[in-house]
Amino acid sequence: MSGKLMVVGTPIGNLSDFSPRAVETLREADFIAAEDTRVTLKLLNHFEIKKPMVSYFEHNKRERGDVICARIEAGETCALVSDAGMPAISDPGELLVAQCAERSIPVYVVPGPSAVVSALAISGLPTGRFTFEGFLSVSKKSRREHLEEVKNETRTMIFYEAPHKLASTLSDMLAAWGDRRIALVRELTKIHEEVIRTTLSEAAARYADGGAKGEFVLVVEGAPKPEQEPFTLEDGVAFAKQYMEDGLSASDAAKQAAAETGIKKGLIYKAILQQD
């Protein structure tokens, strides 16, 4: 009998957010792969769950992943958890899921809290399209290269940031992109949860001297969409000729081209006749 991997979302702060299905999944698993076994032990104790754990984190993920996969192939069920939120999202669990996929091991998800979408939902910024950029590099050069790469991104951007890096990150964002709207979402679901809706310039000034506390999710307004260049008369004529090739009369083609370009039908029609 083959086993399976269960990817289990855990609370990002408030333990009451842990779902009944997630509790049941941990109780039924043969073992738990945890980013930090000490953090997960607190969760297990709260829900009176006793299960063997294996540590699975950034610096042992490849070799430990092979061991976990072998146990699953032998018939065991593994529950994968991170310290907070959805495993595999900006998290070493990404590799374990990929290893399971390569070995045709069944992978199932037990949805849970996610700081990304939670912060976006309360940011007050556009939510229809967004991009998650994860943590910026601690290297100043790499961080600035990353910010330059997304300078023209028009979708709302979401970043994770640690408090000790916040001041330099905000300063670099302002330098790279100019002033934009930003929501700084701090300590989600915890006692001191806070949403600061402001601008990059004000945020950079606010945290310039350090002093930030708690984990932050930064939700930043995307770049303004470039304005479309106005159509020229030549564009209108080109549109009309294409319609004429499709069988429209010169008059109907000029009318259709005018509707698309905003150029007066009479000007397009006259230009067509002059060219003929």
Beta strands, then each sheet from edge to edge (+ up, - down):
strand 1: 4-8
strand 2: 31-34
strand 3: 53-55
strand 4: 77-81
strand 5: 107-110
strand 6: 130-135
strand 7: 156-161
strand 8: 181-186
strand 9: 194-199
strand 10: 216-220
sheet 1: 3+ 2+ 4+ 1+ 5+
sheet 2: 6+ 7+ 10- 8+ 9-
end
